[in-house]
Amino acid sequence: MCAEKKKFILDLPLKVILTEEGTSHFLSHKKQLLNLKLADNRSAHGISMEHFSPSSLQNMILLDYISRLEISMPEFVSRRQEVMDLSKVIVFSILYKQFDREIYDAMIKCECVRRHNRQNPSSLIDEKTSISDKQLRLSLSMKDSTIQAAKKTILDPVWKTIMDNSEYTPEEKNVYLLMTEKFLNRLSLMNWYIIIKFFKNDGFNEILSILRQHLASYMTKSKVAEYIAVMVMELALSSENTNIRKAAKYLYQGIENYDTLIFDPEIRSQIVKELQRKHELVSLSWTIGGGSMSIGKQGLLQIMLYNKDDEQNEVKETIESKMSVNLKKKSLVDFYRQSDGQEGTDLGLYYFSYLEDACKKVNVKFESIVNQSTASDLTVINLKFNF
């Protein structure tokens, strides 16, 4: 199990599509935006990066500045860890946001907050409350010692439970200790304003209970980040190998055993260069559910893999013979099962079953679909999650 980021800087060709909030922020700071061409042939305004900090990217997601992220490369195996780290940064960012929203929704229903509202009708704390970050920072700036005391009060029993759990390995205990602290540290200023306002007041135990229960819940839910990263990587590697085999057959005609060729480092490097030259790339995109104003959609994540599918006509024909519309849809597990004989099929099903099981255990809705069009050679694998 890993935390949500490994490297201080990730080296990936990243396209970042901005939300309205993100666009306004960059334009207000005189930053020039690009018109980016995406894997689905759409264009959108955003920024492009080759080297970036995971923490900076995460902050942009937490601020609702990003609607979509995309990388396109001819091969993924040399960037395996970085791609998985990127996937985990994105998933953890969504979990942090969802955790923050659920904490706020639960705290404003507490009896101590309701009592405050009855006694102070001119300064209500409810779902319509809007206090600027500047005001909140000013209010909290002189209360650092109280904030630290509140954190300790919240976390001490949670950490004791973790340390006393004999089923966790030492590594898992360290990860969970760090993870629960990170979830707490990434609470919004508004949530900390409420916590500090009612800290040690009558009724604060109800808030304490909410915080600890949600920390325990999200500590468990965060396990899916690792499964998602592994599944995404497996799909990318499978598509990469399909493309490399296809290129090897074209470049080295007459050779019987293409596996011998593609696993030779020098030959594989030449094949990858040819794929790059011909712009035959595998693309991964992460579309993050609605921004701050998209009620009910904030916990959505859609991961899509795009790849030209010249080599899988038999799979297409199998699917198309069973469906009448032009755009054919199958679940990812059905797609794998109908791809008999292709390397990586069993491994893909193995990862898929773990991911599906992990999502069910923590109440994360998960759906997978493969779209294949008779009008083009593009196959799109679509993973949908609702946290």
NUVEXKOL-729534 format. One record per residue (C-alpha): residue number from 1; chain; x, y, z. Coordinates in Angstrom, 2 decimals. Layout:
   num   cadena         x         y         z
   NUM        A         X         Y         Z
...
//
This chain:
   num   cadena         x         y         z
     1        A      0.00      0.00      0.00
     2        A      1.28      3.45     -0.89
     3        A      0.51      7.03     -0.05
     4        A     -0.95      9.18     -2.82
     5        A      2.36     10.44     -4.15
     6        A      5.90      9.13     -4.43
     7        A      7.99     11.67     -6.31
     8        A      8.38     15.37     -5.70
     9        A      8.24     15.95     -9.48
    10        A      6.46     13.80    -12.06
    11        A      7.77     13.77    -15.63
    12        A      4.75     13.13    -17.83
    13        A      3.29     14.98    -20.86
    14        A      0.20     16.23    -19.05
    15        A     -2.68     18.18    -20.57
    16        A     -4.78     20.00    -17.97
    17        A     -8.28     21.10    -18.95
    18        A     -9.60     23.83    -16.69
    19        A    -13.00     24.48    -15.16
    20        A    -14.58     27.95    -15.29
    21        A    -13.01     28.66    -11.89
    22        A     -9.61     27.50    -13.14
    23        A     -9.87     29.51    -16.34
    24        A    -10.79     32.66    -14.41
    25        A     -7.90     32.15    -12.01
    26        A     -5.27     31.71    -14.73
    27        A     -6.58     34.60    -16.84
    28        A     -6.67     36.89    -13.80
    29        A     -2.98     36.10    -13.28
    30        A     -2.21     36.89    -16.94
    31        A     -1.45     33.25    -17.77
    32        A     -1.86     32.32    -21.41
    33        A     -4.11     29.30    -22.05
    34        A     -3.68     26.80    -24.86
    35        A     -6.28     25.29    -27.16
    36        A     -5.52     21.61    -26.54
    37        A     -6.49     18.76    -28.88
    38        A     -7.66     15.75    -26.87
    39        A     -7.73     12.03    -27.59
    40        A    -11.46     12.08    -28.39
    41        A    -10.75     14.73    -31.07
    42        A    -12.30     17.50    -29.02
    43        A    -10.51     20.73    -28.20
    44        A    -10.53     22.56    -24.90
    45        A     -8.70     25.39    -23.17
    46        A     -6.08     24.53    -20.61
    47        A     -2.39     24.25    -19.89
    48        A      0.28     21.72    -20.82
    49        A      3.06     20.50    -18.53
    50        A      6.02     18.14    -18.94
    51        A      7.23     18.32    -15.33
    52        A      4.95     19.04    -12.39
    53        A      4.63     18.71     -8.64
    54        A      1.97     16.23     -7.44
    55        A      1.13     18.55     -4.53
    56        A      0.57     21.52     -6.86
    57        A     -1.66     19.43     -9.09
    58        A     -3.58     18.21     -6.07
    59        A     -4.11     21.77     -4.83
    60        A     -5.57     22.71     -8.22
    61        A     -8.00     19.79     -8.03
    62        A     -9.01     20.69     -4.46
    63        A     -9.70     24.26     -5.61
    64        A    -11.99     22.93     -8.39
    65        A     -9.67     24.32    -11.09
    66        A     -9.39     21.10    -13.11
    67        A    -12.07     19.25    -15.06
    68        A     -9.90     16.79    -17.00
    69        A     -6.33     15.49    -17.18
    70        A     -4.83     13.58    -20.08
    71        A     -1.56     11.94    -21.06
    72        A     -0.67     10.39    -24.46
    73        A      2.43      8.28    -25.01
    74        A      3.60      5.44    -27.29
    75        A      4.76      3.41    -24.28
    76        A      4.00      3.39    -20.57
    77        A      6.26      0.71    -19.13
    78        A      9.19      3.11    -18.56
    79        A      6.86      5.54    -16.73
    80        A      4.94      2.90    -14.81
    81        A      5.46      4.33    -11.31
    82        A      4.85      7.91    -12.39
    83        A      1.57      7.04    -14.12
    84        A      0.40      5.11    -11.06
    85        A      1.43      8.00     -8.79
    86        A     -0.55     10.42    -10.97
    87        A     -3.61      8.17    -10.79
    88        A     -3.37      7.99     -6.99
    89        A     -2.94     11.76     -6.65
    90        A     -6.16     12.25     -8.63
    91        A     -8.15      9.64     -6.67
    92        A     -6.93     10.91     -3.29
    93        A     -7.82     14.48     -4.30
    94        A    -11.39     13.40     -4.98
    95        A    -11.50     11.51     -1.68
    96        A    -10.23     14.58      0.21
    97        A    -12.93     16.74     -1.39
    98        A    -15.66     14.20     -0.70
    99        A    -14.50     13.80      2.91
   100        A    -14.58     17.56      3.39
   101        A    -18.11     17.88      1.99
   102        A    -19.46     15.03      4.09
   103        A    -17.91     16.44      7.27
   104        A    -19.49     19.85      6.66
   105        A    -22.90     18.37      5.83
   106        A    -22.82     16.29      9.02
   107        A    -21.51     19.00     11.36
   108        A    -24.13     21.61     10.48
   109        A    -26.78     19.10     11.57
   110        A    -25.22     18.67     15.03
   111        A    -27.26     19.86     17.99
   112        A    -24.57     22.33     19.14
   113        A    -24.60     24.03     15.71
   114        A    -28.39     24.10     15.60
   115        A    -28.46     25.59     19.08
   116        A    -26.04     28.28     17.92
   117        A    -28.30     29.04     14.96
   118        A    -31.36     29.39     17.18
   119        A    -29.50     31.78     19.48
   120        A    -27.76     33.70     16.66
   121        A    -30.18     34.00     13.72
   122        A    -28.07     36.76     12.18
   123        A    -24.95     34.52     11.92
   124        A    -26.28     31.15     10.87
   125        A    -24.00     28.22     10.10
   126        A    -25.79     26.11      7.50
   127        A    -25.58     24.94      3.87
   128        A    -25.98     28.53      2.65
   129        A    -23.25     30.04      4.83
   130        A    -20.53     31.78      2.84
   131        A    -17.48     33.25      4.55
   132        A    -14.47     34.29      2.48
   133        A    -11.19     32.43      2.92
   134        A     -9.60     35.74      3.89
   135        A    -12.01     36.16      6.81
   136        A    -11.62     32.54      7.85
   137        A     -7.83     32.74      7.82
   138        A     -7.97     35.89      9.91
   139        A    -10.31     34.23     12.39
   140        A     -8.10     31.12     12.69
   141        A     -4.71     32.87     12.54
   142        A     -4.51     33.48     16.29
   143        A     -5.80     30.05     17.27
   144        A     -2.99     27.74     16.22
   145        A     -2.58     26.22     19.68
   146        A     -6.31     25.48     19.82
   147        A     -6.16     23.91     16.33
   148        A     -3.28     21.65     17.40
   149        A     -5.14     20.66     20.58
   150        A     -8.26     19.86     18.54
   151        A     -6.24     17.73     16.10
   152        A     -4.74     15.78     18.99
   153        A     -8.15     15.26     20.58
   154        A     -9.57     14.01     17.27
   155        A     -6.66     11.80     16.23
   156        A     -5.37     10.19     19.45
   157        A     -8.17      7.56     19.74
   158        A     -8.07      6.93     15.97
   159        A     -4.31      6.35     16.06
   160        A     -4.61      4.09     19.11
   161        A     -7.15      1.94     17.28
   162        A     -4.79      1.65     14.32
   163        A     -1.78      0.74     16.45
   164        A     -3.80     -1.83     18.45
   165        A     -5.06     -3.60     15.32
   166        A     -3.06     -6.83     15.08
   167        A     -4.27     -7.46     11.52
   168        A     -2.31     -4.46     10.16
   169        A      1.33     -4.84      9.20
   170        A      3.80     -2.23     10.53
   171        A      3.85     -0.66      7.06
   172        A      0.05     -0.47      6.94
   173        A     -0.05      1.12     10.38
   174        A      2.39      3.83      9.28
   175        A      0.39      4.47      6.11
   176        A     -2.90      4.73      8.02
   177        A     -1.40      7.05     10.65
   178        A     -0.16      9.38      7.92
   179        A     -3.34      9.07      5.89
   180        A     -5.75     10.00      8.70
   181        A     -3.63     13.06      9.51
   182        A     -3.66     14.11      5.85
   183        A     -7.43     13.83      5.62
   184        A     -7.75     16.03      8.70
   185        A     -5.16     18.56      7.46
   186        A     -6.98     18.94      4.15
   187        A    -10.26     19.95      5.71
   188        A    -11.45     23.32      4.44
   189        A    -11.05     26.52      6.44
   190        A    -14.81     26.58      6.95
   191        A    -14.77     23.14      8.57
   192        A    -11.92     24.17     10.86
   193        A    -13.82     27.33     11.74
   194        A    -16.72     25.19     12.95
   195        A    -14.48     22.72     14.80
   196        A    -12.62     25.49     16.65
   197        A    -15.79     27.47     17.33
   198        A    -17.38     24.56     19.20
   199        A    -14.22     22.89     20.53
   200        A    -14.74     22.02     24.23
   201        A    -18.27     23.45     24.15
   202        A    -21.31     21.44     25.19
   203        A    -22.19     19.07     22.37
   204        A    -18.72     18.94     20.80
   205        A    -18.60     15.17     21.39
   206        A    -21.12     14.80     18.57
   207        A    -18.72     16.59     16.22
   208        A    -15.85     14.45     17.51
   209        A    -17.81     11.29     16.77
   210        A    -18.54     12.46     13.22
   211        A    -14.89     13.26     12.54
   212        A    -13.57      9.97     13.90
   213        A    -16.17      7.84     12.13
   214        A    -15.47      9.52      8.80
   215        A    -11.70      9.21      9.26
   216        A    -12.11      5.47      9.85
   217        A    -14.41      5.16      6.84
   218        A    -12.13      7.06      4.45
   219        A     -9.04      5.27      5.72
   220        A    -10.68      2.08      4.42
   221        A    -12.09      3.69      1.29
   222        A     -8.65      5.00      0.30
   223        A     -7.55      1.44     -0.48
   224        A     -9.30      1.67     -3.84
   225        A     -6.74      4.27     -5.00
   226        A     -4.09      1.55     -5.27
   227        A     -6.41     -0.87     -7.09
   228        A     -7.47      1.82     -9.56
   229        A     -3.84      2.75    -10.28
   230        A     -2.90     -0.89    -10.93
   231        A     -5.93     -1.45    -13.18
   232        A     -5.24      1.71    -15.19
   233        A     -1.63      0.70    -15.65
   234        A     -2.54     -2.82    -16.74
   235        A     -4.93     -1.46    -19.38
   236        A     -2.29      0.97    -20.67
   237        A      0.39     -1.74    -20.86
   238        A     -1.98     -4.09    -22.67
   239        A     -2.72     -1.43    -25.30
   240        A      0.97     -0.56    -25.54
   241        A      1.92     -4.20    -26.24
   242        A     -0.82     -4.48    -28.87
   243        A      0.57     -1.45    -30.69
   244        A      4.17     -2.64    -30.42
   245        A      3.31     -6.08    -31.81
   246        A      1.45     -4.49    -34.70
   247        A      4.41     -2.22    -35.47
   248        A      6.87     -5.14    -35.17
   249        A      4.93     -7.16    -37.74
   250        A      5.09     -4.21    -40.12
   251        A      8.75     -3.32    -39.55
   252        A     10.13     -6.86    -39.37
   253        A      8.09     -8.81    -41.86
   254        A      8.85    -12.51    -42.17
   255        A      9.90    -12.98    -38.55
   256        A      8.00    -15.83    -36.89
   257        A      8.43    -15.01    -33.22
   258        A      7.64    -11.34    -32.67
   259        A      7.86    -11.71    -28.89
   260        A     11.60    -12.24    -29.23
   261        A     11.83     -8.90    -31.03
   262        A      9.67     -6.75    -28.81
   263        A     11.43     -7.81    -25.63
   264        A     14.83     -6.92    -27.04
   265        A     15.52     -3.46    -25.50
   266        A     17.16     -1.95    -28.60
   267        A     14.52     -3.21    -31.03
   268        A     11.70     -2.20    -28.68
   269        A     13.20      1.30    -28.45
   270        A     13.23      1.56    -32.26
   271        A      9.63      0.39    -32.45
   272        A      8.58      2.97    -29.83
   273        A     10.31      5.71    -31.84
   274        A      8.38      4.60    -34.92
   275        A      5.09      4.70    -33.00
   276        A      5.94      8.21    -31.78
   277        A      6.80      9.31    -35.33
   278        A      3.49      7.98    -36.65
   279        A      1.66      9.44    -33.64
   280        A      0.20      6.05    -32.73
   281        A     -0.27      6.74    -29.05
   282        A     -2.17      5.31    -26.14
   283        A     -4.07      8.02    -24.25
   284        A     -5.32      8.06    -20.67
   285        A     -7.73     10.68    -19.40
   286        A     -9.25     11.40    -15.99
   287        A    -12.45     13.46    -16.00
   288        A    -13.26     14.82    -12.56
   289        A    -16.92     15.16    -11.63
   290        A    -18.56     18.55    -11.43
   291        A    -17.00     21.51     -9.73
   292        A    -18.17     23.29     -6.60
   293        A    -21.57     24.12     -8.12
   294        A    -22.33     20.66     -9.58
   295        A    -24.52     19.23     -6.86
   296        A    -24.47     15.44     -6.70
   297        A    -21.60     15.05     -9.18
   298        A    -18.59     16.11     -7.10
   299        A    -17.63     12.52     -6.26
   300        A    -17.54     11.28     -9.85
   301        A    -14.39     10.14    -11.65
   302        A    -14.31      8.86    -15.22
   303        A    -11.09      7.25    -16.45
   304        A    -10.86      6.60    -20.19
   305        A     -8.24      4.81    -22.27
   306        A     -8.11      5.53    -26.00
   307        A     -6.29      3.33    -28.50
   308        A     -6.49      2.60    -32.21
   309        A     -7.67     -0.95    -32.52
   310        A     -6.58     -2.24    -35.93
   311        A     -5.49     -5.58    -34.47
   312        A     -8.69     -6.45    -32.68
   313        A    -11.13     -6.79    -35.56
   314        A    -12.15    -10.24    -34.37
   315        A    -13.17     -8.80    -31.02
   316        A    -15.10     -6.05    -32.78
   317        A    -16.90     -8.54    -35.02
   318        A    -17.84    -10.70    -32.04
   319        A    -19.34     -7.72    -30.26
   320        A    -20.94     -6.24    -33.39
   321        A    -22.63     -9.52    -34.32
   322        A    -24.53     -9.34    -31.01
   323        A    -25.52     -5.69    -31.13
   324        A    -27.31     -3.67    -33.77
   325        A    -26.24     -0.08    -33.11
   326        A    -23.16      1.54    -34.64
   327        A    -21.48      2.23    -31.28
   328        A    -20.94     -1.06    -29.46
   329        A    -20.81     -1.28    -25.68
   330        A    -19.65     -4.10    -23.47
   331        A    -18.49     -4.28    -19.89
   332        A    -14.74     -4.38    -19.43
   333        A    -14.85     -7.90    -18.04
   334        A    -16.79     -9.08    -21.12
   335        A    -14.27     -7.35    -23.36
   336        A    -11.42     -9.21    -21.65
   337        A    -13.24    -12.55    -21.82
   338        A    -13.85    -12.13    -25.55
   339        A    -10.19    -11.31    -26.18
   340        A     -9.07    -14.94    -25.90
   341        A     -5.45    -15.52    -26.75
   342        A     -4.26    -12.01    -26.17
   343        A     -1.49    -11.54    -23.64
   344        A     -2.55     -9.81    -20.46
   345        A     -6.14    -11.04    -20.53
   346        A     -5.89    -13.20    -17.41
   347        A     -3.89    -10.54    -15.58
   348        A     -6.47     -7.90    -16.53
   349        A     -9.32    -10.03    -15.17
   350        A     -7.30    -10.66    -12.01
   351        A     -6.87     -6.92    -11.36
   352        A    -10.45     -6.22    -12.41
   353        A    -11.87     -8.68     -9.86
   354        A     -9.81     -7.12     -7.07
   355        A    -10.90     -3.61     -8.02
   356        A    -14.56     -4.58     -8.30
   357        A    -14.45     -6.33     -4.91
   358        A    -12.61     -3.42     -3.24
   359        A    -15.19     -0.92     -4.53
   360        A    -18.12     -3.01     -3.30
   361        A    -16.65     -3.30      0.20
   362        A    -16.37      0.47      0.65
   363        A    -19.56      1.45     -1.21
   364        A    -17.83      3.01     -4.23
   365        A    -19.98      2.63     -7.33
   366        A    -17.95      1.21    -10.22
   367        A    -18.92      0.60    -13.83
   368        A    -16.80     -0.39    -16.82
   369        A    -17.68     -0.14    -20.49
   370        A    -15.75     -0.68    -23.74
   371        A    -16.91      1.45    -26.67
   372        A    -15.96      0.34    -30.16
   373        A    -17.12      2.17    -33.26
   374        A    -17.52      0.62    -36.72
   375        A    -16.94      4.11    -38.16
   376        A    -13.39      4.36    -36.77
   377        A    -10.56      2.23    -35.46
   378        A    -10.76      3.78    -31.99
   379        A    -11.45      1.66    -28.93
   380        A    -12.33      3.47    -25.71
   381        A    -12.22      1.72    -22.34
   382        A    -14.31      3.63    -19.83
   383        A    -14.06      3.20    -16.04
   384        A    -16.64      5.14    -14.01
   385        A    -16.44      5.65    -10.27
   386        A    -18.73      7.43     -7.83
   387        A    -17.09      7.95     -4.45
//
